[in-house]
Amino acid sequence: MTRLVRFGIWLAVAGVIAFAVSLFGDATAACTAAESMGEQSGEFRLLEIGADGVTYTPDGGVNTCRMGLAYVTLHGGLLAVALGSASVFLGLVVRKVTKKP
């Protein structure tokens, strides 16, 4: 379980770094507000992944949405911190239950 604790620590540290990096960028997501005349296909398409963000269409091309790279790293960093903390907690609990040093 030492590996699980060590992995959790590294994951949490990487999450904190990603979160800190996201504070210096544009952490917004925006979509156009076009209205469809007729049936929407409902097809999600990824249009572009660039150094400055992600562009996609959630409804088959009627609207286009853009997420800044900082928006992605913000949420990825928070997820990494949460999973890393859970991993450390689980590793410590198992170590305590099994009474291994």
Disulfide bonds with the S-S distance in Angstrom:
Cys31-Cys65 1.89
